[in-house]
Amino acid sequence: MNHCDYCAQLAPPSGKVLDVGSGRGKFLCEMAERGFMVYGLEINSAYNMEAWESAQMRGLTVAVHQGKGERLPFPDAYFDFVNCAEVTEHVDDPRQVAREIFRVLKPSGKGYISFHNRFGWYDYHYHMYGINWLPRAWAECLLRLFGRQKEDGAAGRQRLVAMHYYTYTAAKSMLASVGFTVRDIREIKIRQRFGHSAFFVFLLYKVLLRPLYFNTFHFLLER
C-alpha cells in the first residue's frame, strides 16, 4: 500500500484534504484522482506552478495556495484530513505548524505527519550514513569537507544544522501538547501484520530500530 492509498482510507469519500508542503503536486493529483477535494499549501512558487500544470494536464481540479505552514489560510475545522509528509524539518516552527493543522482539522478529523530522526542511521537529505550520530558541529565540518553542504532557500531550511530533527519521544510529546491523539503508524502496521506474536518484533523496533535506525517517524494524528 502506497502513501496515498494509506491516507485515502483515513478520509471520508469526497472529503476535504489538505497537503501541507505540497511540493510539485504528486500527492494532490493522486488524491484528486481518488475523488477527494484537495488543497495544497506550498511556500515555493515554482513548485506551485508545476503542481497546477500537472493537475491541468491530467484533467484534475486542485486548489494550490502559496504560503507557510505556520499560517494556514483556511478557516477553523475545515478539513477532514491533513497530510504533512517530509516537511517539518524544513519549516521555521514545527510546533506552530502542528497547531495550525490541529486548528483546520474538523472534530474527529485525522492527519499524517512525519519527523526526521535526530539519530537515524541514514540521512537521505545528504545521502550519508552515520552523519546524524555526530554532534551537529562535526557533521557540518564533514559536509563542507566533502562538498555536500546545502543552503537554505525557496524550499525552506536545507542546511543540516538549521533543519529540525527530533527524537521519537520529543516529536510525540510535542504533538500531544498541541492536543492530538498520536499513534506511531509503524506500530499499527506491526500489530496488524503480526498480531499477538508481535512481542519480539515490537521489542526490536522500540529498542533499536526506531531510535537508532529509521530516518523518519510517521504519526497518525486524531483531533
HELIX and SHEET records of a PDB file:
HELIX    1   1 HIS A    3  ALA A    8  1                                   6    
HELIX    2   2 LYS A   26  GLU A   33  1                                   8    
HELIX    3   3 SER A   45  MET A   57  1                                  13    
HELIX    4   4 PRO A   94  VAL A  104  1                                  11    
HELIX    5   5 ILE A  131  TRP A  133  5                                   3    
HELIX    6   6 ARG A  136  LEU A  145  1                                  10    
HELIX    7   7 TYR A  168  VAL A  178  1                                  11    
HELIX    8   8 ILE A  185  PHE A  194  1                                  10    
HELIX    9   9 GLY A  195  SER A  197  5                                   3    
HELIX   10  10 PHE A  199  LEU A  204  1                                   6    
HELIX   11  11 TYR A  205  LEU A  209  3                                   5    
HELIX   12  12 ARG A  210  LEU A  212  1                                   3    
SHEET    1   A 6 VAL A  62  GLN A  66  0                                        
SHEET    2   A 6 MET A  37  GLU A  42  1                                        
SHEET    3   A 6 LYS A  16  VAL A  20  1                                        
SHEET    4   A 6 PHE A  79  CYS A  84  1                                        
SHEET    5   A 6 LEU A 105  ASN A 117  1                                        
SHEET    6   A 6 TYR A 165  TYR A 166  1                                        
SHEET    1   B 7 VAL A  62  GLN A  66  0                                        
SHEET    2   B 7 MET A  37  GLU A  42  1                                        
SHEET    3   B 7 LYS A  16  VAL A  20  1                                        
SHEET    4   B 7 PHE A  79  CYS A  84  1                                        
SHEET    5   B 7 LEU A 105  ASN A 117  1                                        
SHEET    6   B 7 THR A 216  GLU A 222 -1                                        
SHEET    7   B 7 THR A 181  ASP A 184 -1                                        
SHEET    1   C 2 TYR A 122  ASP A 123  0                                        
SHEET    2   C 2 MET A 128  TYR A 129 -1                                        
END                                                                             
